[in-house]
Amino acid sequence: MPFPRGKGYHPYRGKSYHRGFGRNNFQYRQTKREEYHSSDSSPTDNQPSTSRSHDRCDDYKPKDEDDMKLYLSDRKPSPEPPEFQIRINAFPFNIDHAPKEVHTYELIFVMSQKLKKEKEPANHKLRTNAKLFSAEDIGLGWFDAEEEGQVYHGTDMSCGPMDVVRRQRRKALLFQLFRHLINQSKEYFPGSKYVYAYDGQRILYSPEVLKMDEGMFMAQLTDLPESVTQLLGPSDQENTEINAYIRKAEDVIDLHDFGTEARPIHGIEGFLETLTWQHAFEGFEEHIVYGTRYFALNAGKKLKHCTGFKSIVGFEKRIELLPDYTCSNILLERSLRPVMRMTPKFDLFFDNSTAISLDDFAVLFFRVEVDDLSATLQKKENLQKLNQVFKNAVVRTIHRDDGRQDTFMIDHLDERNPFEITLKEEDEETVADYLYGVYGYKVDRNDRLPCVARKFKNEFAYYPLRTLVLLPNQKVASKFLPEDMRKSYQEACQNLPSDALNNIFTAMSQLNLSRASEDYNNDEKVIHVNNKYMENFKITLESNQLIQMPAQRICEPRIAYRESTHLAQDGAWDYEKAAVFIDAVIKVRRIGLVNTCEDVGEDDLGEFISKLIGWLRNKTIDLKLTPEDIFWWPDAWNEFKAGKSKKEMLATAEKIIETSEVKLMFVICSGSADDEIHDIWKLAEVTNELVKVNKKDFVTTQCITPATLSNVLVKSTYQDEILTSIIMKMNLKLGGTNYVLSKSPSNNEISQISIR
C-alpha cells in the first residue's frame, strides 16, 4: 500500500521556520527586583491580612548565579503567614453513646426456579457475591428435580446486569426481602427492624450477636408481601422459592477506636455508609442511589430547550476517617474520627416518572404530531440525534404474550423499518413476520419507524420502536448527546458556590440522615428530623458543624517569565499567556498528520497546522518546516473505517509510523466512546518495528477530535487556551518541561515558578 508523503502542503508555500522547541541555554537577560512588604495593619480575628504594598522595580542585573544568590539574600524576609481555621466539606459523627461493637454477617438471597431441563445452557457460569458460602452450600447452579425432565436453577439475587436502572431495582427488591425476613424470623431478629442495617447486597450489621446455631441459618421466605411481588417479574413468581442464608463473619467493628494517622483501623466506613443509606433504600420511589451518588426525584430542573429531560441536583456521599484537628500536641499521633463528605453533583435524567413508549418520547422530544414522526425521522440528522439520546438507555418489551418481557440496553437505532430487516440473509422472514409468528404481535403495515438494535452475543436483535418502553428514573448517557444538548445541560447544571452548602443541607433533610444534637436546636437553618436507624444505634450526625482544620496562607510565588519577574497579584498567577517551554528532549524536524474522520476536510487540516505553527512562532519558537517536512495524509479514513479489522488497522498504523520519519504524529479521530482508533494508535507506538529495534526511535502520537479541531479553527474565547493545551501536551510527550518550581534559597523567600 503506498503511503503519501509531502503532498505539496498548501498553507506554507515555501515559508521557512526555525527548527526546534525553544532555546537550549535559557538565561535571564534582565531580572527586576521586587520586594514584598506586609501592611502595617496586623491581622485580626485570626484572619490573614489582605493588604500589601509593592516597591518599584529597579534595573539591577545580576551577572552570575552567585550574584543572584546575593541579590535574593539581600531581600527583606517576608513575615510569617498567620495561622487560621478553615472549614472543609465534611460533617462529624457523634458516636459517644453508640454500642461498643457492631457485628457483621453475610446475607445471601437465593431464588430457586423449577424449569424444563432443556433450559440449562451448555456454558453456564455461576455468579455470586458470597464470600463465606460456597455455591453448593446455598444451592446455586443447576440441579435435577424429582420430576423427570425438570431441573432447579438457583441464582444469587444480588447478581445481574450492572446498568444503573436494574441495579437500583435489584437493591430495592433485596431490601424489601430483608424487611420481610425480619418480620418472618423474629426468633433470629428479636429487635426492631430499625436495629439492623443491610447494604442491599451481602453485608448485614447488627449491634448484638444473632442467635443462630453454629453461626448460620437458612430461612425460606413465604407469603411475600406486595412490596416484594411488585418488584418481581411475572416469570419470577412461577414455580419459585426464595431462601435467605446468613453466616456470621469474623469482622467485629469497634465503634470507639479508629486508630491514628499512622495506624488507622478501617471497617467503620462501610458500616456508616450502609447506615446512612437505609432511609433511601426503603423509599426508592422517591430516591435514586447510583453507587455513592444520591438524587431526589422531586429536585429536578427541566432543560430550557430540550423537552423530555431534567437535571437533578444530588450529591456524592463518602465516609472517611480524618485526624482530630483539635489536638494541639503535635508530638502525639492524632486520633482519627469518622466524618461524612457531601459533594454536590448534577446529572441528566429522562423526565418520565413512569414507563413511556419510545415513539411517544420521540414525539415529545421533536415536538411534532404523532402522524408526523415517521417523516421527521426520515431525515438523517434527526435520526442521528435520537440515536444519541437513546444510546445505552434501558428499555423493556411489551409485545410478548407469555408474560416474560425482556429488559435490555439500547445499542443503536437502525434506519430500516420492521418490514425491511430480514432475520437471515438467505431467509425472507422479516422482523414483523417473526413477531407475528412467535408472539402473535401484529406490526401496523403503515409503520415506517426505525428499529431499535440490541447487541446480543456479538449479533444484533431488532425491535420495532413501538414495542419498547423507556423505564423511568434513569440517567441519560450524556457523553453521547449532541453538542447543543450538552451545552443546555451544562447551563442547567451550574452550581454556584454560594448554593453548595444549602444544597447539602437540603439533601441531608431529604435523606432524613440525622437529628442535630441538642446544642444546635436553636439554629433555624437546620431541619431537625428523626432517623430511626441512626437513633437505634445511638449515632448522630452533626449536620451543621463543618469540620475545621488549621491552615496557613502561603505568600504568593514570584513568577519568572523570560526577562522579568512578577509577583502574583491578589492570589492569581498571571502567566500572561506565556507558555514558553524548556527544550524538548526530542527535536522536531518533521511532523505528521493522519486524518481518520471523513467529515474533516483537507482545508481544515491545513488551517489547523498553520495556526499551530503560528502560535509557536508568536512565542518565539519557530519551526522551520517546509512542505517536505510534513507527513500529510488527509484522507486516511478508508484504511480506518468500520469494515476494517483491528488487526488490519494496527498494521496500517505501524506502517505509517515506520515510514513517515517523524517523531510526532497528529491523528484526527472521533474520540467517541466506541471509537477504537485512539487505542490502536497508542498500541502502534510500542508495537512498530522501529521501537522494537531501538527504544530511542519512539514516535509519539497525539489524538485530536473534530470538536477540538473546530474550536481551534473558529474564533472564540477558548481558542488560545485550546491551542496552549495542545502545545503543552505536545511538549511533554517530546520530553520537554512546561513549568519548573524552583526552591527558595531560604524559608523566608517567596517561592519562584519559572515558565520557560
Secondary structure as UniProt FT lines:
FT   TURN            10..14
FT   STRAND          36..38
FT   TURN            45..46
FT   STRAND          52..54
FT   HELIX           65..73
FT   STRAND          83..88
FT   STRAND          90..94
FT   TURN            96..97
FT   STRAND          101..116
FT   HELIX           117..119
FT   TURN            122..123
FT   TURN            135..139
FT   STRAND          141..144
FT   TURN            148..149
FT   STRAND          150..156
FT   TURN            157..158
FT   HELIX           164..184
FT   TURN            186..188
FT   HELIX           193..195
FT   STRAND          197..198
FT   STRAND          203..206
FT   HELIX           213..215
FT   STRAND          216..221
FT   HELIX           226..229
FT   TURN            230..231
FT   HELIX           234..237
FT   STRAND          240..254
FT   TURN            255..256
FT   STRAND          259..260
FT   HELIX           268..281
FT   TURN            282..286
FT   STRAND          287..290
FT   TURN            291..292
FT   STRAND          293..302
FT   TURN            307..308
FT   STRAND          309..323
FT   TURN            325..326
FT   TURN            330..331
FT   STRAND          335..350
FT   STRAND          356..357
FT   HELIX           358..366
FT   HELIX           370..372
FT   HELIX           373..378
FT   HELIX           380..390
FT   TURN            391..392
FT   STRAND          394..397
FT   STRAND          407..409
FT   STRAND          412..414
FT   TURN            418..420
FT   TURN            425..426
FT   HELIX           431..439
FT   TURN            445..446
FT   STRAND          451..456
FT   TURN            457..458
FT   STRAND          459..464
FT   HELIX           465..467
FT   STRAND          468..470
FT   HELIX           478..480
FT   HELIX           483..492
FT   HELIX           497..511
FT   HELIX           518..520
FT   TURN            521..522
FT   TURN            524..525
FT   HELIX           532..536
FT   TURN            537..538
FT   STRAND          540..541
FT   TURN            543..544
FT   STRAND          547..552
FT   STRAND          558..561
FT   TURN            562..563
FT   STRAND          564..567
FT   TURN            570..571
FT   TURN            576..577
FT   STRAND          591..595
FT   TURN            598..599
FT   HELIX           602..618
FT   TURN            619..620
FT   HELIX           627..629
FT   STRAND          630..633
FT   TURN            634..635
FT   HELIX           636..639
FT   TURN            642..643
FT   HELIX           646..659
FT   STRAND          664..668
FT   TURN            673..674
FT   HELIX           677..687
FT   HELIX           689..693
FT   TURN            695..696
FT   STRAND          700..704
FT   HELIX           706..713
FT   TURN            717..718
FT   HELIX           719..733
FT   TURN            734..735
FT   STRAND          739..742
FT   TURN            747..748
FT   STRAND          752..755
//
